[in-house]
Amino acid sequence: MTGVPASAAGGSGATPARGGKLGAAAVNQASLWNIANILTMARLVLVPGFVVLLLHDGGYDPAWRSIAWAAFAIAMITDVFDGHLARKYNLVTDFGKIADPIADKAIMGAALICLSYLGDLPWWVTGVILFRELGITLMRFWVIRHGVIPASRGGKMKTLAQGTAVGMYVLALTGPLATLRFWVMAVAVVLTVVTGLDYVRQAVVLRRQGLRAEKAAAAHEAAEHAEAALESAKDEGPAVGGGSRGVSHGGGGETAGTASAGPGDADRVSGNRGAAEAER
């Protein structure tokens, strides 16, 4: 998708008939300002607002933290809906492909860092989650030319567990709920590590398969070039051989002619010698 409006893409901009399906032209003309991208941009705007709300008044006011939790919850909900709308209504754009994962990691990273800064969450938990997310992002670029690894059920469970746990830590919970959020975060960390290792395994396998396919394609292409060169040499072979045989025959004729003239010359030389001896 180019993310360019119909008028800019050279299309007519006409709307499809009622009840009809979107055609290829309509899909290619998906506007940048579609509902999926608007939700993604809203999530990006929520990030600094969420940070301000969470850290307001030292970060320990239950009322402000409840408002910050509402902003975080809205961001998590828009994360679900923007991708669903983009796929369902063919609203995928280059901007959305880049901005959507950035918005996801920005809101989650901001929440984790703020919670660790306030002393509510150990820094090692924040480090493990952020290291996994950054590493997986780099891994995607490492294997992107070989293919895309689809989202797994474990990955979706990890996202849900992280969002739930972080949301519970944003709220000023006490008592049993505070204990419960600890265990929810523990589950989120375990899923983060396990799904990260599984993603690395899939990425390595995908890259190996891609490299083998590239080597096989290169070998096949080299074989085709060699076969074409052999066929070309066969086509040129008879003409060169015939010319050589002609020269050889011509040379043989000249040699034969020279050899046939030899005996006559020898007789004349012998007769001259006999005459010379008679004169003596």
C-alpha contacts under 8 A as a table, 3 or more apart, distances in Angstrom:
res1	aa1	res2	aa2	distance
1	M	27	V	7.20
1	M	28	N	5.23
1	M	29	Q	7.31
1	M	30	A	6.85
1	M	92	V	6.17
1	M	93	T	4.96
1	M	94	D	6.41
2	T	28	N	6.39
2	T	29	Q	6.92
2	T	30	A	7.19
2	T	93	T	5.87
2	T	94	D	6.26
3	G	28	N	7.61
3	G	29	Q	6.49
3	G	30	A	5.24
3	G	31	S	4.98
3	G	32	L	4.73
3	G	92	V	7.68
3	G	93	T	4.76
3	G	94	D	6.39
3	G	95	F	7.23
4	V	8	A	6.20
4	V	9	A	6.09
4	V	29	Q	5.77
4	V	30	A	6.38
4	V	31	S	5.30
4	V	32	L	6.19
5	P	8	A	5.37
5	P	9	A	6.19
5	P	29	Q	5.55
5	P	30	A	6.36
5	P	31	S	4.60
5	P	32	L	7.03
6	A	9	A	5.06
6	A	10	G	6.34
6	A	11	G	4.99
6	A	12	S	6.56
6	A	13	G	4.90
6	A	26	A	7.92
6	A	29	Q	5.09
6	A	30	A	7.55
6	A	31	S	7.37
7	S	10	G	5.48
7	S	11	G	5.69
7	S	12	S	6.56
7	S	13	G	6.09
8	A	11	G	7.45
9	A	29	Q	6.62
11	G	25	A	7.79
11	G	29	Q	7.71
16	P	20	G	6.31
16	P	21	K	7.28
16	P	22	L	6.70
17	A	20	G	5.25
22	L	26	A	5.83
22	L	27	V	6.61
23	G	26	A	5.29
23	G	27	V	6.32
24	A	27	V	5.04
24	A	28	N	6.18
25	A	28	N	5.16
25	A	29	Q	6.28
26	A	29	Q	5.12
26	A	30	A	6.61
27	V	30	A	5.51
27	V	90	N	5.86
27	V	91	L	7.26
30	A	34	N	7.54
30	A	90	N	7.38
30	A	91	L	5.59
30	A	92	V	7.28
30	A	93	T	7.01
31	S	34	N	5.75
31	S	91	L	7.56
31	S	93	T	7.90
32	L	37	N	6.80
32	L	93	T	6.86
32	L	95	F	7.39
33	W	37	N	6.32
33	W	38	I	6.41
34	N	37	N	5.53
34	N	38	I	6.18
34	N	91	L	6.84
35	I	38	I	5.01
35	I	39	L	6.22
35	I	82	D	7.39
35	I	85	L	7.68
36	A	39	L	5.31
36	A	40	T	6.41
36	A	81	F	7.59
36	A	82	D	4.32
36	A	83	G	6.79
36	A	85	L	5.95
36	A	86	A	5.54
36	A	91	L	6.90
36	A	96	G	7.73
37	N	40	T	4.93
37	N	41	M	6.13
37	N	82	D	7.05
37	N	95	F	7.65
37	N	96	G	5.82
38	I	41	M	5.11
38	I	42	A	6.09
39	L	42	A	4.98
39	L	43	R	6.25
39	L	78	T	5.99
39	L	79	D	7.89
39	L	82	D	5.96
40	T	43	R	5.10
40	T	44	L	6.43
40	T	78	T	7.19
40	T	79	D	7.25
40	T	82	D	6.61
40	T	96	G	7.37
40	T	99	A	6.89
40	T	100	D	5.84
40	T	103	A	6.80
41	M	44	L	5.01
41	M	45	V	6.27
41	M	99	A	7.74
41	M	103	A	7.92
42	A	45	V	5.06
42	A	46	L	6.18
43	R	46	L	5.01
43	R	47	V	6.69
43	R	75	A	5.24
43	R	78	T	7.00
43	R	79	D	7.76
43	R	103	A	6.22
43	R	107	I	7.81
44	L	47	V	5.51
44	L	103	A	5.25
44	L	106	A	7.51
44	L	107	I	7.64
45	V	48	P	6.52
45	V	49	G	7.04
46	L	49	G	5.07
46	L	50	F	5.81
46	L	71	A	6.78
46	L	72	F	7.95
46	L	75	A	7.01
46	L	107	I	7.90
47	V	50	F	5.14
47	V	51	V	6.38
47	V	106	A	6.80
47	V	107	I	5.37
47	V	110	A	7.17
48	P	51	V	5.09
48	P	52	V	6.29
49	G	52	V	5.19
49	G	53	L	6.23
49	G	71	A	7.95
50	F	53	L	5.15
50	F	54	L	6.08
50	F	68	A	5.41
50	F	71	A	5.96
50	F	72	F	6.69
51	V	54	L	5.19
51	V	55	L	6.13
51	V	68	A	7.69
51	V	110	A	6.85
51	V	111	A	7.34
51	V	114	C	7.28
52	V	55	L	5.40
52	V	56	H	5.80
53	L	56	H	5.23
53	L	64	W	5.90
53	L	65	R	6.68
53	L	67	I	6.83
53	L	68	A	5.09
54	L	59	G	5.54
54	L	64	W	6.52
54	L	65	R	5.30
54	L	68	A	5.27
54	L	114	C	7.66
54	L	170	V	7.54
55	L	58	G	5.53
55	L	59	G	4.02
55	L	60	Y	7.73
55	L	114	C	7.50
56	H	59	G	5.26
56	H	60	Y	7.94
56	H	61	D	7.59
56	H	64	W	6.79
57	D	60	Y	6.84
57	D	61	D	6.50
58	G	61	D	7.46
59	G	64	W	7.84
59	G	65	R	7.16
59	G	118	L	6.95
60	Y	65	R	7.31
60	Y	172	A	7.72
61	D	64	W	5.51
61	D	65	R	6.21
62	P	65	R	5.06
62	P	66	S	6.09
62	P	171	L	7.15
62	P	172	A	5.58
63	A	66	S	5.13
63	A	67	I	6.51
64	W	67	I	5.07
64	W	68	A	6.16
65	R	68	A	4.82
65	R	69	W	6.02
65	R	170	V	6.27
65	R	171	L	5.77
65	R	172	A	6.85
66	S	69	W	4.93
66	S	70	A	6.35
66	S	170	V	7.62
66	S	171	L	5.83
66	S	172	A	7.71
67	I	70	A	5.04
67	I	71	A	6.45
68	A	71	A	5.10
68	A	72	F	6.21
68	A	170	V	7.34
69	W	72	F	4.97
69	W	73	A	6.04
69	W	167	G	6.18
69	W	170	V	5.89
69	W	171	L	6.32
70	A	73	A	5.04
70	A	74	I	6.18
71	A	74	I	5.17
71	A	75	A	6.31
72	F	75	A	5.10
72	F	76	M	6.32
72	F	107	I	7.46
72	F	167	G	7.09
73	A	76	M	5.10
73	A	77	I	6.19
73	A	167	G	7.27
74	I	77	I	5.11
74	I	78	T	6.16
75	A	78	T	5.26
75	A	79	D	6.26
75	A	107	I	7.43
76	M	79	D	5.09
76	M	80	V	6.79
76	M	163	G	7.13
77	I	80	V	5.31
77	I	81	F	6.51
78	T	81	F	5.04
78	T	82	D	5.84
79	D	82	D	5.76
79	D	83	G	6.79
79	D	100	D	7.78
79	D	104	D	7.00
80	V	83	G	6.09
80	V	84	H	6.56
81	F	84	H	5.11
81	F	85	L	6.01
82	D	85	L	5.24
82	D	86	A	6.06
83	G	86	A	5.11
83	G	87	R	6.27
84	H	87	R	5.41
84	H	88	K	6.05
85	L	88	K	5.13
85	L	89	Y	5.88
85	L	90	N	7.88
85	L	91	L	7.20
86	A	89	Y	5.67
86	A	90	N	5.55
86	A	91	L	4.29
86	A	92	V	5.14
87	R	90	N	5.30
87	R	91	L	6.53
87	R	92	V	6.59
88	K	91	L	7.78
92	V	96	G	6.40
92	V	97	K	7.27
93	T	96	G	5.15
93	T	97	K	6.36
94	D	97	K	5.14
94	D	98	I	6.51
95	F	98	I	5.38
95	F	99	A	5.82
96	G	99	A	5.09
96	G	100	D	5.46
97	K	100	D	5.94
97	K	101	P	7.32
98	I	101	P	6.34
98	I	102	I	6.67
99	A	102	I	5.09
99	A	103	A	6.02
100	D	103	A	5.22
100	D	104	D	6.32
101	P	104	D	5.01
101	P	105	K	6.22
102	I	105	K	5.33
102	I	106	A	5.91
103	A	106	A	5.01
103	A	107	I	6.27
104	D	107	I	5.74
104	D	108	M	6.38
105	K	108	M	5.20
105	K	109	G	5.64
105	K	133	E	7.46
106	A	109	G	5.18
106	A	110	A	5.89
107	I	110	A	5.19
107	I	111	A	6.22
108	M	111	A	5.22
108	M	112	L	6.23
108	M	163	G	7.77
108	M	166	V	8.00
109	G	112	L	5.19
109	G	113	I	6.07
109	G	126	T	7.99
109	G	130	L	6.70
110	A	113	I	5.32
110	A	114	C	6.06
111	A	114	C	5.26
111	A	115	L	6.09
111	A	166	V	7.10
111	A	170	V	7.78
112	L	115	L	5.20
112	L	116	S	6.18
112	L	121	L	7.61
112	L	126	T	5.60
112	L	166	V	7.20
113	I	116	S	5.18
113	I	117	Y	6.02
113	I	123	W	7.96
113	I	126	T	6.62
114	C	117	Y	4.93
114	C	118	L	6.18
115	L	118	L	5.12
115	L	119	G	6.29
115	L	120	D	5.32
115	L	121	L	5.52
115	L	169	Y	7.47
115	L	170	V	7.27
116	S	119	G	4.94
116	S	120	D	5.73
116	S	121	L	4.62
116	S	122	P	5.76
116	S	123	W	5.49
116	S	126	T	7.11
117	Y	120	D	7.67
118	L	121	L	7.75
119	G	122	P	6.93
120	D	169	Y	7.26
121	L	125	V	7.14
121	L	126	T	7.59
121	L	169	Y	7.84
122	P	125	V	5.58
122	P	126	T	6.91
123	W	126	T	5.09
123	W	127	G	6.07
124	W	127	G	4.85
124	W	128	V	6.07
125	V	128	V	5.25
125	V	129	I	6.33
125	V	189	V	7.19
126	T	129	I	5.38
126	T	130	L	6.05
127	G	130	L	5.27
127	G	131	F	5.79
128	V	131	F	5.22
128	V	132	R	6.14
128	V	189	V	7.61
128	V	193	V	7.86
129	I	132	R	5.21
129	I	133	E	6.28
129	I	189	V	6.98
129	I	192	T	6.55
130	L	133	E	5.12
130	L	134	L	6.04
131	F	134	L	5.24
131	F	135	G	5.87
132	R	135	G	5.10
132	R	136	I	6.05
132	R	192	T	7.09
132	R	193	V	7.24
132	R	196	G	6.25
133	E	136	I	5.26
133	E	137	T	6.25
134	L	137	T	5.13
134	L	138	L	6.38
135	G	138	L	5.18
135	G	139	M	6.07
136	I	139	M	4.79
136	I	140	R	6.21
136	I	196	G	7.07
136	I	199	Y	7.47
136	I	200	V	7.70
137	T	140	R	5.23
137	T	141	F	6.84
138	L	141	F	5.29
138	L	142	W	6.39
139	M	142	W	4.87
139	M	143	V	6.49
139	M	200	V	7.47
139	M	203	A	7.19
140	R	143	V	5.49
140	R	144	I	5.58
140	R	148	V	7.61
140	R	203	A	7.88
141	F	144	I	5.11
141	F	145	R	7.95
142	W	145	R	7.77
143	V	146	H	5.38
143	V	147	G	6.46
143	V	148	V	7.45
143	V	203	A	6.41
143	V	206	L	7.20
143	V	207	R	5.84
144	I	147	G	5.30
144	I	148	V	6.05
146	H	206	L	6.71
146	H	207	R	6.11
146	H	210	G	5.18
147	G	206	L	7.16
149	I	199	Y	7.96
149	I	202	Q	7.31
149	I	203	A	7.29
151	A	155	G	6.21
151	A	156	K	7.16
152	S	155	G	5.12
152	S	156	K	6.47
153	R	156	K	5.15
153	R	157	M	6.21
154	G	157	M	5.03
154	G	158	K	6.08
154	G	191	L	7.20
154	G	195	T	6.19
155	G	158	K	4.96
155	G	159	T	6.29
155	G	191	L	7.82
155	G	192	T	8.00
155	G	195	T	6.04
156	K	159	T	5.13
156	K	160	L	6.26
157	M	160	L	5.07
157	M	161	A	6.03
157	M	191	L	7.60
158	K	161	A	5.12
158	K	162	Q	6.03
158	K	188	A	5.88
158	K	191	L	5.28
158	K	192	T	5.91
158	K	195	T	7.58
159	T	162	Q	5.17
159	T	163	G	6.11
160	L	163	G	5.22
160	L	164	T	6.09
161	A	164	T	5.18
161	A	165	A	5.98
161	A	184	V	6.79
161	A	185	M	7.23
161	A	187	V	7.02
161	A	188	A	4.92
162	Q	165	A	5.22
162	Q	166	V	5.96
162	Q	185	M	6.85
162	Q	188	A	5.19
162	Q	189	V	7.81
163	G	166	V	5.32
163	G	167	G	5.92
164	T	167	G	5.13
164	T	168	M	6.22
164	T	184	V	7.54
165	A	168	M	5.15
165	A	169	Y	6.30
165	A	181	R	5.83
165	A	182	F	7.77
165	A	184	V	5.46
165	A	185	M	4.96
165	A	188	A	7.19
166	V	169	Y	5.02
166	V	170	V	6.17
166	V	185	M	7.43
167	G	170	V	5.08
167	G	171	L	6.59
168	M	171	L	5.32
168	M	172	A	7.94
168	M	173	L	7.29
168	M	181	R	5.91
169	Y	172	A	7.03
169	Y	173	L	7.38
169	Y	178	A	7.98
169	Y	181	R	6.78
173	L	177	L	6.03
173	L	178	A	5.25
174	T	177	L	5.93
174	T	178	A	4.84
174	T	179	T	7.92
175	G	178	A	5.43
175	G	179	T	6.69
176	P	179	T	5.02
176	P	180	L	6.09
177	L	180	L	4.87
177	L	181	R	6.19
178	A	181	R	5.31
178	A	182	F	6.62
179	T	182	F	5.26
179	T	183	W	6.84
180	L	183	W	5.34
180	L	184	V	6.28
181	R	184	V	4.91
181	R	185	M	6.04
182	F	185	M	5.21
182	F	186	A	6.22
183	W	186	A	4.84
183	W	187	V	6.25
184	V	187	V	5.16
184	V	188	A	6.25
185	M	188	A	4.85
185	M	189	V	6.16
186	A	189	V	5.16
186	A	190	V	6.30
187	V	190	V	5.16
187	V	191	L	6.17
188	A	191	L	5.17
188	A	192	T	5.99
189	V	192	T	4.91
189	V	193	V	6.30
190	V	193	V	5.31
190	V	194	V	6.12
191	L	194	V	5.12
191	L	195	T	5.77
192	T	195	T	5.54
192	T	196	G	5.95
193	V	196	G	5.07
193	V	197	L	6.23
194	V	197	L	5.29
194	V	198	D	6.26
195	T	198	D	4.96
195	T	199	Y	6.04
196	G	199	Y	5.07
196	G	200	V	6.31
197	L	200	V	5.07
197	L	201	R	6.29
198	D	201	R	5.02
198	D	202	Q	6.23
199	Y	202	Q	5.10
199	Y	203	A	6.03
200	V	203	A	5.03
200	V	204	V	6.18
201	R	204	V	5.26
201	R	205	V	6.29
202	Q	205	V	5.13
202	Q	206	L	6.00
203	A	206	L	5.06
203	A	207	R	6.08
204	V	207	R	5.16
204	V	208	R	6.19
205	V	208	R	5.17
205	V	209	Q	6.18
206	L	209	Q	5.16
206	L	210	G	6.11
207	R	210	G	4.96
207	R	211	L	6.11
208	R	211	L	5.13
208	R	212	R	6.16
209	Q	212	R	5.14
209	Q	213	A	6.13
210	G	213	A	5.07
210	G	214	E	6.17
211	L	214	E	5.00
211	L	215	K	6.17
212	R	215	K	5.10
212	R	216	A	6.10
213	A	216	A	5.09
213	A	217	A	6.10
214	E	217	A	5.09
214	E	218	A	6.11
215	K	218	A	5.03
215	K	219	A	6.10
216	A	219	A	5.10
216	A	220	H	6.08
217	A	220	H	5.06
217	A	221	E	6.12
218	A	221	E	5.08
218	A	222	A	6.14
219	A	222	A	5.05
219	A	223	A	6.15
220	H	223	A	5.10
220	H	224	E	6.25
221	E	224	E	5.08
221	E	225	H	6.26
222	A	225	H	5.08
222	A	226	A	6.17
223	A	226	A	5.05
223	A	227	E	6.09
224	E	227	E	5.07
224	E	228	A	6.10
225	H	228	A	5.08
225	H	229	A	6.16
226	A	229	A	5.09
226	A	230	L	6.19
227	E	230	L	5.06
227	E	231	E	6.21
228	A	231	E	5.15
228	A	232	S	6.19
229	A	232	S	5.04
229	A	233	A	6.22
230	L	233	A	5.07
230	L	234	K	6.26
231	E	234	K	5.09
231	E	235	D	6.30
232	S	235	D	5.16
232	S	236	E	6.43
233	A	236	E	5.22
233	A	237	G	6.02
234	K	237	G	5.09
234	K	238	P	7.60
235	D	238	P	7.06
236	E	239	A	6.04
236	E	240	V	6.81
237	G	240	V	5.49
237	G	241	G	6.20
238	P	241	G	5.04
238	P	242	G	6.00
239	A	242	G	5.30
239	A	243	G	6.38
240	V	243	G	5.34
240	V	244	S	6.44
241	G	244	S	5.13
241	G	245	R	6.21
242	G	245	R	5.04
242	G	246	G	6.15
243	G	246	G	5.05
243	G	247	V	6.30
244	S	247	V	5.18
244	S	248	S	6.07
245	R	248	S	4.91
245	R	249	H	6.03
246	G	249	H	5.07
246	G	250	G	6.01
247	V	250	G	4.98
247	V	251	G	5.94
248	S	251	G	5.03
248	S	252	G	6.02
249	H	252	G	4.91
249	H	253	G	6.14
250	G	253	G	5.08
250	G	254	E	6.37
251	G	254	E	5.15
251	G	255	T	6.22
252	G	255	T	4.97
252	G	256	A	6.02
253	G	256	A	5.01
253	G	257	G	6.03
254	E	257	G	5.07
254	E	258	T	6.25
255	T	258	T	5.15
255	T	259	A	6.18
256	A	259	A	4.97
256	A	260	S	6.16
257	G	260	S	5.24
257	G	261	A	6.36
258	T	261	A	5.30
258	T	262	G	6.54
259	A	262	G	5.30
259	A	263	P	7.95
260	S	263	P	6.67
261	A	264	G	5.92
261	A	265	D	6.68
262	G	265	D	5.43
262	G	266	A	6.43
263	P	266	A	5.06
263	P	267	D	6.47
264	G	267	D	5.25
264	G	268	R	6.44
265	D	268	R	5.25
265	D	269	V	6.27
266	A	269	V	5.14
266	A	270	S	6.23
267	D	270	S	4.99
267	D	271	G	6.21
268	R	271	G	5.13
268	R	272	N	6.25
269	V	272	N	5.27
269	V	273	R	6.38
270	S	273	R	5.19
270	S	274	G	6.42
271	G	274	G	5.07
271	G	275	A	6.33
272	N	275	A	5.23
272	N	276	A	6.28
273	R	276	A	5.19
273	R	277	E	6.38
274	G	277	E	5.18
274	G	278	A	6.34
275	A	278	A	5.10
275	A	279	E	6.32
276	A	279	E	5.30
276	A	280	R	6.58
277	E	280	R	5.19
